[in-house]
Amino acid sequence: MSNTAQPSPAGKAAVLPAPTKDTPKDSFAVLMIGAIGVVFGDIGTSPLYAMKESFIGPHPLAVDPLHIFGVLSLIFWSLMLIVTVKYVFVAMRADNRGEGGSFALLALISSHLDERRKAVLLVLGVLAAALFYGDAMLTPAISVLSAVEGLTIVEARLEPLVLPIAVLILLGLFFIQSRGTARVGALFGPIVMVYFVVLAVLGVVNIAAQPQILGIFNPLWAVEFFQNDPKLAFLAMGSVFLAVTGAETLYADMGHFGRKAIGISWLVLVFPCLMLNYMGQGALLLGNPAAVENPFYLMAPEWARLPLIGLATCATIIASQAVITGAFSVTHQAIQLGFLPRFKILHTSEKSAGQIYMPAINWGLLIMVLVLVLGFGESTRLASAYGISVVGTMLITTAMLAFLLFKVWRWNRWAATAMIALFALVDIAFFLSNIAKIADGGWVPLLVAGVIFTVLTTWAKGRGVLRAHLAADSIPLEVFVKSTAASVHRVKGTSVFLSAAKEGVPAALLHNLKHNQVLHENVVLLTVAVAETPRVEAASRLEVHEVGRGFTRVILHYGFTEEIDIPRDLAAISKQGVALDPMRTSYFLGRQKLIAAKEVAGMALWREHLFAWLLKASESAMDYYRLPANRVVELGSQLRI
């Protein structure tokens, strides 16, 4: 049973130091290049389809100056308000020891709230994580497919090859995940930087032919668009929103590159290049409305289109890679915080702790991506499904920022209200416009998010029920030591019993004593506790309580983004007088098999069955905690609840 995210009993646990801001150690130039390659891949590929879908998507618009200027004005002000103001200037200031994202923001705020509000916030944070997986499926599908569709611009007869090529690219992308991304990642920044420069150059060339397009910065064009046809303009916002998908990754990846590198990269390079390209597409449409078929590729001269397809495909692969890596990271955090059972984790780099690979997540994502690509068939149809999960995540971020501004930062009430009202107004407008997409495919990411939300909440609730059941049958450690330790035969060596609880005798110890009728001369009762901070200082990692008669209770503290390595971190107890010879140390793990027999408080019977299945499917703690296979003993038990 995973034993993470447990609150420390009063007077027992070490007091962790106040969070301090951690920043990446690489040079600022390296961080900026890395941020350009990883953070902006998703939002950077939006020009491939955002303008096209705004005009020929589910709610077509006339390709005339009013609609071209209106759409571009909406795109500019959406990028300005959502990405620049909301994420760069506000959300990215809410770092949890340098980390960002839903879980980091949740942990940052929760300690300042009462139990009722904390419960509401917890549900929102879990829902945001669930919605992320819907985005993680759709991003590779729509990005790669839209890039490969450029082949039809070069040669219409190549259309039958679009789907097979897109599928082959996606298969290759997911199959190389097990090798890690450290080497490939070094190329991401330069490639995407070249891509952004090309976006800007194409935009400038086309703007020069229609310089009046610079007028889109005037918000009155957006107002006039709505005044002319409010219903159509409102529905068009669902397609305009495609231009800001990927904005949430600026905050989520803050821990990797730092707020400054991401913020400056956006303001100095990414935002200007994106807007130049969008305006270039608009300028093209002013002079040639028929180019709405695919304005991104038709901006380029005929000789440059094939190289542009290659560059855009590379950019979409990089964007997809960032989302896949993000899925691994979010899943790891969810496991650490107790919302998911353990999945098999492979460490693909000895130098970088963040380089991990999760086979179950990788193959699950691949299956869903292929289903989407083959099921929808073209990027235009996929665009109808894309966006609703992203805007849901953004709405939740706004709600969490409201808690932050009022309860943690304690901004001036009027300033905080004005700021949150602005964010909420924009998010709600986009959310309502995206609701129209549900019937056209938007139900897919919502269904996936609903299933994942059910799994997350079922696992968290089930763990609480199971832990309460085990605690009720637990024997106080002091009583056990006095009554049993002296009368049982002791053998040389050290035994480490993992326990979810910080009190009482672990079930694995009782089972071992019952069957083997011996105890080691040194017995360590070990609990892994995950704090509500991304990282824990090395000096506060180990907490040791001497019980007597060879018994020691140890608590290892980790942050929710850290990887757990019990043998490495437990070795430090030798300095505190506890003998720990790796060759004479055995690890005992308890593994419960649950039989759902009746409904328990707050849990329907079907959820009990789901939890029992998840418990059975959970990976052994041996690999997750990096325990040596030849020194581990697993003791199973059957519980009926």
Buried (B, 14 or more C-beta within 10 A) or exposed (E): BBBBBBEBEEEEBBEBEEBEEBBBEBEEEBBBBBBBBBBBBBBBBBBBBBBBBBBBBBBBBEBEBBBBBBBBBBBBBBBBBBBBBBBBEBBBEBBBBBBBBBBBBBBBBBEBBEEEBBEEBBEBBBBBBBBBBBBBBBBBBBBBBBBBBBBBBBEEEBEEBBBEBBBEBBEEBBEEBEEBBBEEBEEBBEBBBEBBEBBBBBBBBBBEEBEEBEBBEEEEBBEBBBEEBEEBBBBBBBBBBBBBBBBBBBBBBBBBBBBBBBBBBBBEBBBBBBBBBBBBBBBBBBEBEEBBEBBBBBBBEEEBBBEBBEBBBBBBBBBBBBBBBBBBBBBBBBBBBBBBBBBEBBBBBEEEEBBBBBEEBBEBBBEBBBEBBEEBEBBBBBBBBBBBBBBBBBBBBBBBBBBBBBEBBEBEEEEBBEBBEBBBEBBEBBBEBBEBBBEBBBBBBBEBBBEBBBBBBBBBBBBEBBBEBBEEEBEEBEEBBEEBBEEEEBEEBBBBBBBBBBBBBBBBBBBBBEEEEEBBBBBBBBBBBBBBBBBBBEEBBBBBBEBEEBBBBBBBBBBBBBBBBBBEBBBBBEEEEBBBEEEBBBBBBBBBEBEBEEEBEEBEEEBBBBBBBBBEEBBBBBBBBBBBEEBBBEBEBEBEB
